[in-house]
């Protein structure tokens, strides 16, 4: 097969090849999918040849892509938790953040996130995703370090807004990377695994916050050290993520050789993954062709953006995003306040958040494993995983303050919100074809998610401490609404698949032809509405 690595592409032989090449005639070469040429080359290999190294390619992706994503998500979530940990110390009195001011400081991050969510998603489509992401990591790490120099309420509002802007692209970028390298069946587990590292971040952050809380005799206060240390961690990783050239001037790293250093860099797509051979890149493209969405087309198509705004699936998904955002905004910013209200000191309020990370780190991947193993259960898992934290909220609402450990346990359950969040992210990745349409749908999801976080951070009223009855009631309503919308989405998608099957007819040849048509349409940047062979994942 090595001879194929250097052989010139022959004239297209199959219907799939002809369809992709016709796209060049219709739109011009600049409108083609970035992996179109490698996809054409898959036609030159027999199914047996492609199958022979599928497992090896998948294993290589898991060994290189997943660790980079998981580390990135860990340090990025540390950043989001930094305000919560800092609030356990003297941040609030030092900067005059009493009353509603702390709520607005927590919320303004999401105003920046909301403001930049759609532009960030469109930039991810237009520019190399790994380089874009690495640049954003470096910028927000500098902003996080600047928190330590803030002297007042106004300064904190400005720096938190900018931080939200530059973090708006990280989750969509990682979703984009996962969809480029993994099949539909593989995506839920991997997305749940990297989100579970939020739990790792919670554990690391709790220990870090606890340790820095005991730092005495320094020029900086504990809350300043928290921002500074987490910012420096992000800064170092940002350069590792985006450019190995940073280390080529360091003798210890130079000895590794340029090829080894390239392994530290996230590729922008399978087409330029340096850790894969040419043949393995072809196989990587063949693996994800069945996703029916291609890899990436850089050009915007306004018609697809309009289609995203009219799609009922997108409407359901953004409502789920809104509900998840309210829950996340409340829990992530007020967990310390809740636990302190149960009768624990500031330092122990931080340390008691350690088990929440373990809950998330173990249970969220189990949800992803189930979603990948069983077909058409993603919406059902979203509904089921909402039940434990819903029960926990009811427990906090009704349990007497004398049972403070029961209340702490109910608070820990709230960190399972990561499971419905990540499965809701996976639904547009697998169910929306057309790169501009998917970028717009992702942007809308994160706009509503950010809006929900703003609301969630402001429904906790200081006068209701320590029980926050109104806020807890609001979170309960959000969970109930989330379950109802997920149920409706499951029924709607099931009906859409049934309707498409009936329109095409029955028989193995018909099904195979529909799948081939959808694969071809994916590399032609057709939307799921336009591709008659496209089938949705429930």
C-alpha positions in Angstrom: 0.0 0.0 0.0 3.0 2.3 0.2 2.9 2.8 -3.5 -0.5 4.4 -3.1 0.9 7.1 -0.8 2.7 8.8 -3.7 0.5 7.9 -6.6 -1.4 10.7 -8.4 -5.2 10.7 -8.1 -6.8 8.9 -11.0 -10.0 10.1 -12.8 -13.0 9.6 -10.4 -14.5 6.2 -10.8 -17.4 6.0 -8.3 -20.6 8.0 -8.0 -19.3 9.4 -4.7 -16.1 10.6 -6.3 -18.0 12.2 -9.2 -20.3 14.0 -6.8 -17.4 15.6 -4.8 -15.5 16.6 -8.0 -18.7 18.2 -9.4 -18.7 20.4 -6.3 -15.5 22.1 -7.6 -17.3 22.9 -10.8 -20.3 24.3 -9.0 -18.6 26.4 -6.4 -15.0 26.7 -7.4 -12.1 24.9 -5.7 -12.1 27.3 -2.7 -15.5 26.0 -1.7 -14.5 22.4 -1.4 -14.1 20.5 1.9 -10.6 20.7 3.3 -10.4 16.9 3.2 -12.0 16.4 -0.2 -8.8 15.2 -1.9 -8.1 12.6 0.8 -11.7 11.5 0.6 -11.3 10.9 -3.1 -8.2 8.9 -2.4 -10.2 6.5 -0.2 -11.8 5.2 -3.4 -8.4 3.8 -4.4 -8.2 1.4 -1.5 -10.3 -1.7 -1.1 -12.5 -2.1 2.0 -10.1 -4.7 3.4 -7.2 -2.3 3.1 -9.0 0.5 4.8 -10.3 -1.8 7.6 -6.8 -3.2 8.3 -5.5 -0.1 10.0 -8.7 1.5 11.4 -8.1 0.3 14.9 -4.5 1.5 14.8 -5.6 5.0 13.6 -8.3 5.2 16.3 -5.7 4.1 19.0 -3.3 6.8 17.8 -6.0 9.5 17.9 -6.9 8.5 21.4 -3.2 8.5 22.5 -2.5 12.0 21.1 -5.7 14.0 20.5 -7.6 13.1 23.7 -4.8 13.9 26.2 -4.3 17.3 24.6 -8.1 18.0 24.8 -8.4 16.8 28.4 -5.5 18.9 29.7 -6.8 21.9 27.8 -10.2 21.5 29.3 -8.8 20.9 32.8 -6.9 24.2 32.9 -9.6 26.1 31.2 -12.2 25.0 33.7 -9.8 25.9 36.5 -10.0 29.4 35.1 -13.8 29.4 35.3 -13.8 28.1 38.9 -11.2 30.6 40.0 -13.8 33.3 41.0 -15.7 30.7 43.0 -12.5 29.6 44.9 -11.3 33.2 45.4 -14.7 34.2 46.9 -14.1 31.8 49.8 -11.3 34.2 51.0 -11.1 38.0 51.2 -12.0 38.8 47.5 -15.4 40.1 48.3 -14.5 42.6 51.1 -11.2 43.6 49.4 -12.9 44.7 46.2 -16.2 45.8 47.7 -18.2 43.1 46.0 -20.9 42.9 48.7 -24.6 42.4 47.9 -25.5 42.2 44.2 -22.0 43.3 43.1 -20.6 39.8 43.4 -23.5 38.4 41.4 -22.8 40.9 38.6 -19.1 40.1 38.6 -20.0 36.4 38.2 -22.5 37.3 35.5 -20.5 39.7 33.4 -18.2 36.9 32.3 -21.2 35.4 30.5 -22.1 38.8 28.9 -18.7 38.7 27.2 -19.3 35.0 26.3 -22.7 35.8 24.9 -21.4 38.8 23.0 -18.7 36.8 21.2 -20.3 33.3 21.0 -21.5 33.5 17.4 -18.5 35.4 16.0 -16.2 32.9 17.7 -18.0 30.0 16.0 -17.8 31.6 12.6 -14.1 32.3 13.1 -13.6 28.6 14.0 -15.1 27.7 10.7 -13.0 30.2 8.8 -9.5 29.8 10.4 -7.4 26.8 11.4 -9.1 25.6 14.6 -6.0 24.5 16.6 -4.1 27.7 16.0 -7.1 29.8 16.8 -7.7 27.9 20.0 -4.1 28.1 21.1 -4.1 31.8 20.5 -7.2 32.3 22.6 -5.7 30.2 25.5 -2.6 32.5 25.6 -4.8 35.7 25.6 -7.2 34.6 28.3 -4.3 33.3 30.5 -2.8 36.9 30.5 -6.3 38.3 31.3 -6.6 35.8 34.2 -3.2 36.9 35.6 -4.4 40.5 35.4 -7.2 39.7 37.9 -4.5 39.8 40.7 -3.9 43.5 39.9 -7.6 44.6 40.0 -8.3 47.1 42.7 -12.1 47.7 42.6 -15.5 46.6 41.4 -15.3 48.4 38.0 -12.0 46.9 37.2 -13.3 43.4 37.9 -16.3 43.9 35.7 -14.1 44.9 32.7 -11.6 42.1 33.1 -14.3 39.4 33.6 -16.1 40.6 30.4 -12.9 40.4 28.3 -12.2 37.0 29.8 -15.6 35.7 28.8 -15.1 37.0 25.2 -11.8 35.1 24.7 -13.2 31.9 26.3 -16.3 31.9 24.0 -14.5 29.8 21.4 -12.9 27.0 23.4 -15.8 24.6 23.8 -17.1 25.0 20.2 -13.5 24.5 19.0 -13.0 21.3 20.9 -16.4 20.0 19.7 -15.3 20.8 16.2 -12.0 18.9 16.7 -13.9 15.8 18.0 -16.3 15.8 15.1 -13.3 15.9 12.7 -11.5 12.9 14.1 -14.2 10.6 15.6 -17.3 8.8 14.3 -20.8 9.4 15.5 -20.7 6.3 17.8 -17.3 7.4 19.3 -18.1 11.0 19.9 -20.3 10.8 23.1 -17.8 8.9 25.1 -14.9 11.1 24.1 -16.8 14.3 24.6 -18.0 13.1 28.1 -14.4 12.1 28.9 -13.0 15.5 28.2 -15.9 17.2 30.0 -15.3 14.9 33.0 -11.9 16.6 33.3 -14.0 19.5 34.6 -14.3 17.2 37.6 -10.5 16.8 37.7 -10.3 20.6 37.5 -12.7 20.9 40.4 -10.6 18.5 42.5 -7.3 20.1 41.6 -8.7 23.6 42.1 -10.2 22.7 45.5 -6.8 21.4 46.6 -5.0 24.4 45.0 -7.5 26.8 46.7 -7.1 25.1 50.0 -3.3 25.2 49.8 -3.1 28.8 48.7 -5.5 29.7 51.5 -2.7 28.7 53.9 -0.2 30.9 52.2 0.8 33.6 54.8 3.5 36.2 54.9 3.4 36.9 51.1 2.9 40.3 49.4 -0.2 38.8 47.7 -3.4 37.7 49.3 -4.8 34.2 48.8 -7.4 35.2 46.2 -4.7 37.0 44.2 -2.5 33.9 44.3 -5.3 31.8 43.0 -5.8 33.9 39.9 -2.1 34.3 39.3 -1.2 30.6 39.6 -4.1 29.4 37.4 -3.3 32.1 34.8 0.4 31.0 34.6 -0.7 27.3 34.1 -2.9 28.4 31.2 -0.2 30.6 29.7 2.4 27.7 29.6 -0.1 25.3 28.1 -1.3 27.8 25.5 2.2 27.8 24.0 2.5 24.1 24.1 -0.9 23.8 22.4 -0.2 26.2 19.6 3.5 26.0 18.7 6.4 23.6 19.3 8.8 26.3 18.0 8.5 27.9 21.4 10.7 25.1 22.8 13.2 24.6 20.0 15.5 27.1 21.6 15.5 25.2 24.9 18.4 22.6 25.0 16.3 20.0 26.8 13.5 20.1 24.3 15.8 20.5 21.2 17.3 17.1 21.9 13.9 15.5 21.3 14.0 16.5 17.6 11.4 18.5 15.5 9.3 15.4 14.7 8.8 14.6 18.4 7.9 18.2 19.2 5.2 18.2 16.6 3.3 15.6 18.7 2.7 18.4 21.2 0.6 20.3 18.7 -3.1 19.9 18.0 -3.7 19.4 14.3 -6.3 21.6 12.5 -7.8 18.5 10.8 -6.9 14.9 9.8 -5.5 16.4 6.6 -2.5 17.9 8.4 -2.1 15.6 11.4 1.7 15.2 11.5 1.6 12.2 13.8 -0.3 10.2 11.1 1.3 8.8 7.9 -0.4 9.8 4.6 -2.1 6.4 4.4 -3.4 6.8 8.0 -4.8 10.3 7.1 -6.7 8.7 4.3 -8.1 6.1 6.7 -8.9 8.8 9.3 -11.0 10.6 6.6 -12.7 7.3 5.6 -13.5 6.7 9.3 -15.5 9.9 9.7 -17.1 10.0 6.3 -20.0 8.1 7.7 -20.8 11.1 9.9 -22.3 12.6 6.7 -21.0 16.1 7.5 -17.6 16.1 5.8 -14.7 17.7 7.7 -14.7 21.4 7.1 -15.5 24.0 4.5 -14.1 27.5 5.3 -16.6 29.6 3.3 -19.7 31.1 4.9 -23.1 30.4 3.3 -25.8 32.8 4.5 -28.6 30.5 3.4 -27.4 27.9 5.9 -27.3 30.4 8.7 -30.9 31.3 8.0 -31.8 27.6 7.9 -30.3 27.1 11.4 -32.5 29.8 12.8 -35.6 28.1 11.3 -34.8 24.5 12.4 -37.0 23.1 15.2 -34.1 20.9 16.3 -32.0 24.0 16.9 -34.8 25.7 18.8 -35.0 22.7 21.2 -31.3 22.6 21.6 -31.0 26.2 22.5 -33.7 25.8 25.1 -31.8 22.9 26.6 -28.7 25.2 26.5 -30.6 27.9 28.3 -31.8 25.6 31.1 -28.3 24.1 31.5 -26.8 27.6 31.6 -29.1 28.7 34.4 -28.3 25.6 36.5 -24.5 25.9 35.8 -24.4 29.6 36.5 -26.1 29.2 39.8 -24.1 26.1 41.0 -20.6 27.1 39.8 -20.7 30.5 41.3 -22.6 29.8 44.5 -21.5 26.4 45.6 -19.1 27.9 48.1 -21.8 30.2 49.4 -24.3 27.3 49.8 -21.8 25.2 51.7 -20.7 28.0 53.9 -24.4 28.6 54.7 -24.6 25.0 55.9 -22.1 25.9 58.7 -18.6 25.4 57.2 -15.8 27.9 57.2 -14.3 29.5 54.0 -11.4 27.1 53.7 -13.5 24.0 54.3 -16.2 25.3 52.0 -13.5 25.1 49.2 -12.2 21.7 50.3 -15.7 20.2 50.5 -16.1 20.8 46.8 -13.4 18.1 46.2 -15.9 15.2 46.0 -18.0 17.1 43.3 -15.1 16.6 41.0 -15.0 12.9 41.6 -18.8 12.6 41.0 -18.3 14.4 37.6 -15.1 12.6 36.7 -16.7 9.1 37.1 -20.4 9.5 36.2 -20.2 11.8 33.2 -18.1 9.3 31.1 -20.5 6.5 32.1 -23.3 8.5 30.4 -21.1 9.0 27.3 -20.3 5.3 27.3 -24.0 4.4 27.3 -24.8 7.0 24.6 -22.1 5.5 22.4 -22.9 1.9 23.0 -26.6 2.0 22.7 -28.2 3.5 19.6 -30.7 6.4 19.7 -30.6 7.0 23.5 -28.9 10.3 23.8 -32.0 12.3 24.5 -33.2 9.6 26.9 -29.9 9.7 28.8 -30.2 13.5 29.1 -33.6 13.0 30.7 -32.5 10.3 33.1 -29.3 12.0 34.3 -31.3 15.1 35.2 -33.2 13.1 37.9 -30.4 12.8 40.6 -29.5 16.5 40.6 -33.2 17.4 40.6 -33.6 15.2 43.6 -30.7 16.9 45.2 -32.2 20.4 44.7 -35.4 19.2 46.3 -33.4 17.8 49.2 -31.6 21.2 49.7 -35.0 22.9 49.5 -36.7 20.7 52.1 -33.9 19.4 54.5 -33.4 21.1 57.8 -30.1 23.0 58.3 -29.3 20.7 61.2 -28.5 17.9 58.7 -25.7 19.8 57.1 -23.9 16.7 55.7 -27.0 15.6 53.9 -27.2 19.1 52.5 -23.6 18.9 51.3 -24.3 15.6 49.6 -27.3 17.1 47.8 -25.0 20.0 46.7 -22.5 17.5 45.3 -25.2 16.0 43.0 -25.5 19.4 41.2 -22.2 18.8 39.4 -23.8 16.1 37.3 -25.1 19.0 35.1 -22.1 18.4 32.9 -23.7 15.2 31.5 -26.7 16.9 29.9 -24.5 19.8 28.8 -22.1 17.6 26.9 -24.7 15.4 25.4 -26.6 18.5 24.3 -23.3 19.6 22.6 -23.1 16.3 20.8 -26.6 16.5 19.3 -25.8 19.4 16.9 -22.4 17.9 16.1 -24.1 14.7 14.9 -27.5 16.0 13.7 -26.7 19.2 11.9 -25.0 19.0 8.5 -23.7 22.1 6.6 -20.7 23.8 8.1 -22.2 27.3 8.3 -25.5 25.9 9.6 -23.7 24.0 12.3 -21.5 27.0 13.2 -24.6 29.1 13.6 -26.4 26.4 15.6 -23.4 26.1 17.9 -23.2 29.8 18.3 -26.9 30.1 19.2 -26.5 27.3 21.7 -23.7 29.1 23.4 -25.5 32.4 23.3 -28.5 30.9 25.2 -26.1 29.0 27.5 -24.3 32.2 28.4 -27.7 34.0 28.9 -28.7 31.1 31.2 -25.5 31.5 33.2 -26.2 35.2 33.6 -29.7 34.4 34.9 -28.3 31.6 37.1 -25.7 33.9 38.7 -28.4 36.5 39.6 -31.3 34.4 40.9 -29.3 33.8 44.1 -30.3 36.7 46.3 -28.0 37.6 49.3 -31.1 38.3 51.5 -32.2 34.6 51.1 -28.9 33.1 52.4 -28.3 30.4 53.4 -31.2 28.5 51.8 -31.8 30.6 48.7 -35.4 29.3 48.3 -36.2 31.3 45.2 -33.0 30.3 43.4 -33.5 26.6 44.2 -37.1 26.8 43.0 -35.8 28.3 39.7 -33.2 25.5 39.2 -35.9 22.9 39.9 -38.1 24.4 37.2 -35.1 24.5 34.8 -34.5 20.7 35.3 -38.2 19.9 34.7 -38.2 22.0 31.5 -35.0 20.4 30.3 -36.6 16.9 30.6 -39.7 18.0 28.7 -37.8 19.6 25.9 -35.4 16.6 25.6 -38.5 14.3 25.4 -40.0 16.4 22.6 -36.7 16.5 20.7 -36.5 12.7 20.8 -40.0 12.3 19.4 -39.4 14.9 16.7 -36.1 13.4 15.5 -37.6 9.9 15.5 -40.5 11.1 13.4 -38.1 12.8 11.0 -36.1 9.6 10.5 -39.3 7.6 10.0 -40.6 10.1 7.4 -37.3 10.0 5.4 -37.3 6.2 5.4 -40.8 6.0 4.1 -40.0 8.6 1.4 -37.0 6.6 0.1 -38.6 3.1 0.3 -37.3 -0.2 1.6 -34.5 -2.6 0.8 -30.8 -3.0 1.5 -29.8 -1.4 -1.8 -32.0 1.7 -1.1 -30.4 2.1 2.4 -26.9 1.7 1.1 -27.6 4.2 -1.7 -29.0 6.7 0.7 -25.9 6.4 3.0 -23.6 6.9 0.0 -25.6 10.0 -1.1 -25.4 11.5 2.4 -21.7 10.9 2.6 -21.2 12.6 -0.7 -23.5 15.5 0.3 -21.5 15.9 3.5 -18.3 16.6 1.6 -20.3 18.9 -0.6 -21.3 21.0 2.4 -25.0 20.1 2.1 -27.2 20.7 5.1 -29.3 17.9 6.7 -32.4 19.5 5.2 -30.8 19.3 1.7 -29.4 15.8 2.0 -32.2 13.3 1.6 -30.0 10.4 2.8 -29.1 12.1 6.1 -30.3 10.3 9.2 -30.4 11.8 12.7 -29.1 10.4 16.0 -31.6 10.3 18.8 
